Amino acid sequence: MHTLAERFVLTDALSQNQPDARSSPSSSRTVKTFRGTLARLGIGGIEDLLFELPLRYEDETRLVPIGALVGGQTGMIQATIELTDVRYAPRRQLVCRVSDGTGFLNLRFFHFQSSQREALQRGNLIRAFGTRREGQLGPEFIHPRYQVFRTEPLPPLRDRLTPVYTKRKGMGSRRFARLVETALAFLRKGELELIDRIPRELTDNWTQSTLLDALENIHQPPPEASTEQLSEWLTPFRQRLALEELLAHALSLRKIRSEWIAARSYPLTIELSELDHFIASLPWPLTSAQFRVWQEIARDLERPIPMLRLLQGDVGSGKTVLAALTAFVTVRNQGQAAVMAPTELLVNQHARTFHEWLSPHGVPVRSLHARLTRKGRREVLQELASGLPCVVLGTQSLFQGDVEFPKLMSIIIDEQHRFGVEQRLHLSDKGPQRPHQLIMTATPIPRTLAMSLYAGLDQSRIDELPPGRIPVTTVALPEIRRAELVTRLRSLCQSGQQVFWVCPRVEDTEGSNGRAVETAFGELRAACPDLRLGMIHGRMESTDRQRIIEDFQCSRLDILVATTIIEVGVDIPRANVMVIDGAERLGLLQLHQLRGRIGRGTQGGQCLLIYGPLSPEARARLDILRKTTDGFVIAERDLEIRGPGEVWGTRQSGGLAFRIADLFRDRELLARIPNAVQLLEVAYPESVEPLIHRWLGANLRYGQA
């Protein structure tokens, strides 16, 4: 076995000029059988197998005396079986008592077969791996992994740490680990190939590790890499894989961008006099940031190359105005503009706004929503199919099979991270030519992340709020002050204020944390019988939700109790107070989005966070929220606290998901990627396509959405 130092500098003897790793130099029956096994299990090949990294490791390389095990400690014991019995208190279970001279331990099994009981005979030797806990009969392992031996000598212990993998359908971690061991053994013998596509001048300076070396060390770490040091010890090997994945991602975005530029779209003509007249009719003047971003969008629309632009703007910054300008120009060019939003609430909100702004200028506005009658829907579909120049709004209904857009010239996607990439592709495929795309999000994205995830998109930021906007005041209150808060809110409502009361769940369930909407609604109704209360959540019919929202908008309700369904799409300037009940249960950006529902008028808003027991992470989230209302600052801090996660769309179905790289943890690598991409494209062009295929395969098309 190699020492740590030796294993750190192992080199991959495989040639850079060998064929791709998906083709084997060996036609042996064993290798063919192995490939067939992978295919039957739904594993695409050795790369798909080996790039599935362990979740954690377990140490089966050394024995721990039973007497030395402490509560909560995990380890491997070797002992003699003293007694095996079936007990029935409190439920049927198999209990095996073992001893090694330093102490005794019970092995308990709630699910067992008669063959197990027969094998666990008194006097046999046993090795068992588990976590020590205190039971009714003393220290115990529950459902440990074990081997029983009738004679000595016993086989040697493992010489590598044991990897634990994510369970797949029909396949546990142990079987997956055996497949990985087999694949690595074939690679060492040269019966399978895994080409190292990264030139040494990159890896020597950055990670000092080759591809095969990295995979061996990650999947089979030596016991010298202690649990305490493991994360640090594995860093260069994990970075080697992250480097390759980040390079493949960057190369794919370069390729997508060049293909996008080569596609044809509709060059739109912008009549300045018409546009100026429309802008002058808006309820407020454009901010300098809105005007700057509109100039960027307008330049894109006038070109025969399809626009692909990401528009970021904090909550309340005025993104909808830019969507309306894009739609206005599209319809003036006799085209159709599709506006896709994630919820019926947001579709209805946009429909009212677009009607108010666009209809006086002769721009037809249509929407496909749940409240349309069958006849009404048929009429809208007929208008769209006839090529009527108009703006049409909807949710996923826009890309259903019966919706036709013969003149689809622009697509505006609001809250893009809430849509799967497949959905956006279906919509863009409906036009005869590739339409212009404006992709909007109120979820601020840190610059390092945006430049990586959206490197194929042009990017615009609205970094200025409308004038006169007063920042929202945020206060955190412990659960014990709930009654005091209710009394205060009752007084506010009696003076004409309206209040959002947000809860993380619909109903109480056993073992759940955080107050439920139905519980809060009942408590508030009992405490404030003279106030008018409404309640909405995602399980209600959309028509009922919309009716209650309209009652709130028209001041027929004092308090609206809701789930986080109001995170987007509810714009009620008169509601300037929000209570978030169980704030410790929600993410930082979600809290910021909810807070953005208030303070949208000329009065300052108040956001009151009720919290229960706080973890250190939850305390940090609430502290950040109290100190700043800047969404981009919040996004950076959120990234520091918990990493990219799903909020950025990195794990969306069909998306360009990162399997190994972490855009926050690997930010130093990320900064070097542009130079590495240039080196590969100029000096090693033969590696570009294989790298993209290795990491992305058929997913490359998703970058076009």
N, C-alpha and C positions, 0 to 999 in steps of 0.2 A: 504494500500500500504506500502511496506517495505521502510525503510529509506535506504540511500546509504550504511551505515555501515552494516545494516542487510542483504541487498541484496548481499553485497560483500562476506559474509560468509555463504550464504545459502548452505545447503548440499543436495546431491541427495540421497533420501531414497531407490532408486532402488538397489536391491541386485546384487552383482558381479556374482552370480550363476544363474541369470535368463537367459532364452533363448535369442537369438539374437534379435536385434531391428526390424528386418524385419518380425518377427512373433508377432501377437498381442494377449494379454491375453483375449481380449474382442471379442466376436463374434456378438456384437450388430449390428443391421441393419445400424445405423448411421456410425459406423466405417467402415463397409464394403462399404457403399456408398462413403465415403470419399476416401478410397483406390482406388475404381473404378474411381473416378474423377481424382485422380493423374495419374493413368495409362492412361486414355484417353488423358490427357494433355501431355503425354510423360515424366512424372516425375517418376523416378524409385522407389520411396518410401519416407518415411519421412526423411531419412538421406539425400537423394538427394535434398529434399525440404529445409531442415533446414541448410544444409551446403552451400547454396547459400546466401551469406551475402549481406547486403544492400550496395549500392553505397554511400549513404549519408542519412541524416535525415532532416526532416522538423518539425518545432515546431508548432503544432496545439493545444497545451495545454493552451495557453493564448491568450487573445485578445490584439491587438495593436490599440490605437486610430489613426484614419486616420491622424489627425493633427501631430502626432508624427512620422509618417513614413517618412523616407528620401529616396532620389533616390537610387535605387539599393537594398533597404532593402526588405526582404521577411517576410511576416507575415500574421496572421489571423485577419480580421476585422469583426465587427458586426455592421450593419447599416440598415437604412430604405431606401427602393427604392423610389426615387423621380420621375424618368422618364425613360421610355424605348422606344427606337425608332430605326427604320431601316434607316441608312444613306447610301448614294451612292457616297461619295467622300473620298478617290479616288476609292474605290471599295465597293461593297455591304457588309455591316457590321451591327451587332446589337450592340447598345450602351445603357448601363444601368447606369444611374447616381444615386449614393447612397450617403447618408450623415449620420454621427453619432453625430453631434453637435460640433465636434472638427474640421471638415473639410469635403470636398466632394471628391469623387473618381469616375472615369468612368470605368466600366467594358466593355471591347470590345471583340466581338466574330466575327471572319471572317467566321467561319463555324458554322451554327446554324440551328435549326429546328423551325417550327412555335410553337411547344409545349413549347419551351424554352421562346419564346417571351410572350406567354400567362401566363407562370408561374411567370415571372418577372414583376408582376403587381405593380403599385404604391401603397404604403402603406404597402406592405409586408416587413417582416424582412428578412435579408439575412446575411449569414456568407460566406465569400469568402477568399480564400488563394491564394496569388500571390506575384509578385515582382513589387514594385512601379517603374514606369518610367514616364517621361514627354511626353505627347502627344500633338496633335494640340489643343485639347479641355481642356487641363490641366492634372493633375496627373491621372494615369490609371493603371489598371491591364489588361493584355491581356490574354484571355482564362484562367481565374482563375478556380480553383475548388470551387464549391459553393453549399450551401443548402438554400432553400427558406422555410420560415415558415409563416403560415397565422395567427397562434394564439400563445399566450404565455401560460405557461412558455416554454422556449427553453430547449432542452436536454443539459446535462452537456457536457463540452468539453472533449476531449481525455485526459487520464491521463498518456499517454506515448508519446514519440516522434514518429513521423510517419516515418517509413523506406521507402526508395525509392530503387527499385530493377531494375536490367537490364531488359529491355523489351524482352520478348520471342515472338516467332512467334504465333500470335493469342492470346496473353495474355499480358495485361499491368501490370504495377507495382502494382496498387491498388488490382487487383484480386489476384496476387501472394501474397501480404501482407495478404489478408483475409485467404488464404490457410495456411500460416504460423501461423496466430493467431489460426486457428482451430486446427492445429497439436499440438501447445503448450498447448492448453486447454485440449485436449485428454491426453497429457502426464501428466499434473497436476492431472487429475482425475484418472490416472492409467489405462485408457482404451487403451492406446498405451504404448509401452516400448521403451526406448532408453538406452541400457546398457552402463554404464560407465566402459570402459575397462582399464583405467589407474589406477594403485594402488595409494592409498592415499599418500604413502611415496614419490611419485614423485610430485604429484600435490600440496601437502601441502608445500613443500620446494620451488616450482617454481612459481606456479600461484595462489594458494589459491582459486581455483575455480573448481567446478565439471562441468561435461559436460552439464547437464541440466541448471545449473545456468548460465553458459557461454552463452548458446543459448538464454535463456530468456533475459538476459541483452543486448546482441548484437542486437536481433531482436526488442526488446521493451524497449529501455532505458527510465528511468524515467526523468521527466522534470528537476530534480535537476542537471542532467548532462548537463551543459550549452554547447552551441556550442563551446565556447573557450576551455572548459575543456574536451570535449567529447572524443577526440582522446586519451588523457592521461588516462581518466577514463576507457575507454574500453580496455586498454592494457592488464590487467590480464585475461580478458575474451577471447580476441582474441588469446592471447598466449596459453590459455588452448586448443583451437582448433588447433593452429599451432603445439603445442607439439605432439598432437595425430597424425596429418598428417605427421610430420617429422618422428615420430617413425614408422608409417606404411610404409613409403617410405624406411627407412633404413632396416626394417625387410624384405621387399620384395626383396631388393637388395641382402641381405644375402641369401635368399632362391634361387634367380635366380643364384647367384654365385655357390652355392652348386650343383644345377641342371646342370649348365654348366660344372663344373668339372667332373660330373658323365657321361657326354656325350663323345662319341668317335669321334676322328678325325684322320688325317693322320700324323703319325710321319715322318717328313722329314729328310733325310740324307743330311748333309752338307759336301761336299768334299772341304776341305780347299784349296787344290792346285788350283782347278777350281775357287773357290771364290776369292782367292788372285790374280789370273790372271785377273779376271773380274774387281776387284777393281783397279788394276794397270792400266787398260786401260781407266779408267774414266778421264775426262779432268782435274780434280784437286784431290788432296789427301783428304781423309776424315778428318774432324775436330775431335778433341778429343770427343766432344759431340756426333757427328754422330757415332763414333766408339762405344762409351758407349751404346747408344741406340740400335745399331745393335746387340750388344751382348745380350741385353735384349730380342730383337725380336727373335734372333737365338735360345735362350734357349726355348722360347715358341714353335717355329716351330718343334723342335726335340722331343717334348712330344706328346703322343697320346691324350692329352686333347686339345680341340680347343682353339687357341689363341683368346683372346678378349682384344685388347690393343688400348688405345687412345694415339695417338702421337701428341703432341702439339709442334709447332715450329713457331716462328715469321716469318713474310714475308721475303723470301730470305735466310732462315736458312738452306735449303737443305733437306727438307722432301722427295722430289722426288727421291733422291738417295736411300733412305731407302726403298721406294716403289719398285724401280728397283731391289734392292738386294733381297727383298722378292719374287718378281716375278721370278727372275733368279733361285733362289733355288727351287721354285715350279716347274718350267718347267724342271729343271735338274732331278727332281724326277718323270718325266713323268706325271706331273699334269697340270691343267689349272688354270691360275690366271686371275681374273676379276678385272679391274680397273674402278671404277665408278666415274665420275666427273659431276658437276652440269650443265656445259654449253658446247656447241659445241666448243667454243673457247678454253676452257681448255682441252677438249678431243683431239683436233687437236694439241695443244701445247705438251701434253704428248706423243701423237703418234710420233711426230717428234723426241722428246727426246729419247723415248724408242727404236725407230728404230736405231738411231745413236749409242746408247749404247749397245743394246742387239743383233742386227742382226749380227755383226761381230763374235759373239760367237755361232751362229747357233740357236738362240732363235727366233722362229716365233712371229711376232707382228701383230695383226689384230685389226681393229676398226670398230665399227658399228656407222656410222655417216650419216648425212642428204644428203651428196653428193654422197653416194653410189648409183649406178644404181640398178635396180631390180635384174639384173643378178649378179652383184657384191655382193649384200646382200645375195642372195641365196647361192652363193659359200662359203661365210664366215660361214653362218649357217650350211652348210653341213660339213665343216671342224670341227666346234665346236661339232656337233652331233656325228661325227666319233670318238671323243675323242682325236683329235690332241693336243699334249702338246704345249701350246702357251700362250701368253699374249693377252687378248682382252680388248679393251678400249671402253667405251661408256657412254652415259648419262642414262636416264631411259630406253632406248632401251634395255639395258642388261637384264631386268627382264620381257620383254614381253613374251607372251605365246609361240611364235615360236622359242625362244632361248633355246637350250638344252646344259647342261654342264655335261656330264657323268663323267668327271674327275675333277670337280671343287674342288680344294684343298685350295685355298686362295682367299680372297676378300680384295681389298684395296679400301677404300672409301675416296675420297678427298673432303675437305670442307664439313664435315659430317653434320653440322648444316643446310645446304641447302636442305637436304633430309628429307622427312617424315619418321617416323620409319617404317611404313608399307612397304615402298619401300625397305628399307634395309632387312626386313624380307623376302620379295618376292625373293630377290637375294640369300640370304643364304639358302632358302628352295630348290633351284635348284640342290644342290649337293646331292649325295646319302648318304654321311655322312656330319656331320656339318663341314664346312670349317673353316680354320683359318681366323680371321678378324683383319685387321689393319685399324684403323679409324683415319684419319688425319685431322687436322684443323690448319689453320693459324690464326684463331681468338683466341687470347690468353684468357684463362679462369682463373680467380683468384682462388687461391688454395682452399679457403673455398667453392667456388661454385663447383669446379671440384670434390672435395672429396665427395660432396653430390650428384650432378647430375650423376656422373660417378663412384659411389662407387663400382659398379659391374664390372668395367673394371680395368685392370692393366694400369698404366699411365706412360708415358715417356715424357720427355721434351728435346728439343734441345735448349739449352740456350746459344748458341755461334754462331756468324755469321762467314762466311768464311773469312780467312785472306785477308787483303788488301781492305776490303770494307770500303768506306768512308761514314760517316753519311750524310744523306740528310739535307740540310739547309732549314728551313721552315720560311716563311715570310708572315704575314697577311697584306693585303692592303685594304683600304676602296674603295668603289665603285667609288668615284670621281677620283681615280688614274688609272682607266681603260685605258684611252687613252695613258697615259705615259707607262703603261705596254705593250700595243700592239706595241708601237714604239721600246721598248727594245727587245721584242721577235722577231720582224722583223729583227733586227740586229743580234741576235743569230742565226736565221735560215740561214741568208745569209752567216754566218761563218761556216755552216755545222751542226749545232745542229738540233735535232728533238724535237718536243713539243707535249705533250698531253694537250688538253683543255677539261676539264670535266664539264658537266652541270647536274643539278639534274632532268631535265625534257626533254621530246622530243619536245613538241611544247607549245606555249603560249596559255593559256586558261583564260577566264575572272575570275578575283579574285585570280589567282594563283601568287605565289611568286617565285623568283629565275629565272635566265635566262634560256631559253630553248635552246636545241642543235641547232635547225633550225635557231633561232634568232642569236645565237653566230656565227654560220657558215656564215650566210649572212653578218654580220657586219665585220668579219675577212676577208672575201673574198673582200669586198669593200675597207677595209683599207690596205690590203696587196695583191694587184693584181699580184705581181710578185712571190708570193709564191704558192706552190702546197698544196692544202688542201683536206682532206678527212673527211667523216662524217659516224659514225655508231651509231645505236641504236637498241633496242630490237624489233622494229616493222619491221625491214628489214628482207629479206630472209637471212637465215644463209649462203647461198653460196655467196651472195653479201657482207655480213659482213666479211667472211673469205678472199675474194678477196682484200678488202680494207686493212685488217690487213696485208696481205702478201705484198701489195704495201708499207705499212709503214715499215715493217721489211726489205724490200729491198731498203730502202731509196728513193723510188719514190715519197714519200710525205714528206712535211716539218712539217705540223701540222695535227694532228688527233683530230677532234672534236667528242666527244663521251659522252654518258650517263655513268652511273656507271656500265654498262655492262662490262667494262674493269677492274672491281675491282679484278677479278681473271682471270687467264688464258692468260694474255698478258705479254710476256717476251721479251722486245726489249732493249738490253743493250745500244744501241746507243741513245735511247731517255732518256735524263737525266733532262728534264725540264717538270714540270706539273703545269698547272693552274687549280685550282678548283674554278669554277665560281658559287657564291652563296653558299660558304662553310658553312654559318650559318644554311643552311637547312639540312645538313647531320649530322649523328651521329658520335661520336668520333671514334669508332672502324672502321666505314666505311671510314672515312677520313684517318685513319692509313693504312687501306688496300689499298686504292687508292695510297697513297704516296709510298707504297711498290712496285709499278710498275716501279719506277725510282731508280737510284743509284744502279743498279744491276751489273754494270760493274766495271771498275777500276777507273772511274771518279766519283767525288761527284755530287749529284743531287740537284736540286733546286725545292722546292714545294712552289707555290705562291697561297695564299688563298685570293680570292676576296670576301668581305663580305658587306652585306647591314646592315640595322638596327639590332642591337644585343640585344637579351634578356640576362639576367644575366647568364642563363644556357649556351647559345651559346657562350658568351664571355669566360666562364670557359673552354668550350671545345677547343676553338681555342688557348687559353693560354696554356693549357696542351700540345697540339700538337706542339706548338712552342718550348716548353722547353725540350721535350724528344722524342726519337725515339724507346724507349723500349716498345714493345707491351704489356708485362706483367704489367708494371707500368701503362700504359694507360688503360688496362683492369680494374685494381683495382680502378683507379680514375673514370672511366666510371660507374662502379658499385656504387660508392659513390654518383655520380651525379644523376643517374636515376634508380638505382635498376637493377635486373637481366633482366627484359624485355624478349623479344623474341629471342634476339641474341644468347642466350645460348641454345636454343632448349627446354626451359621449357614449352612452349606453342605449341609445334609442334603437328600436328594432330596425335592422337593416342599415344602420348608420356606420360611419367610419369609427368603430369602437376601438379603443385602446385595450389590448389584452394584457399588456405587461407595463408599458410606460405609464407614468403618472406625471401630469403636466406641471404639478407644483413641485413634487419631489425631484423631478428631473429637469428643473428649469435651467440649471447650468448646462446640461447637454443641449437643451432646446436652443440656447443662444448660439451654439456652434453649428446647428443644423444647416443654415443657409450656405456656409462655406463648404460643408461636407457635400451638399447637394450639387454645388457647382463642380467640385472635384470629381464626383462620380459621373456627372453628365459629360465632362470634358475628357477625363482620363480613363474612365472605366464604363463606357456607355453600354457594354454588353451585360452589365450587372443590373441596369435600371429595371427592365421589364421583369426579370426573375424575382427581384426584390419586391416589386409591387404585387406580383402574382402570389408570392409566398405569404404575404401578410394580409392582402385584401381580396384577392381572387375576384369573384363576380361582384363584390361590393363596390367596385370602382365607379360604377354608374351612379351610385348614390350621391356622389359629390356634385352632380348636376342639379340636385334639387335644392 
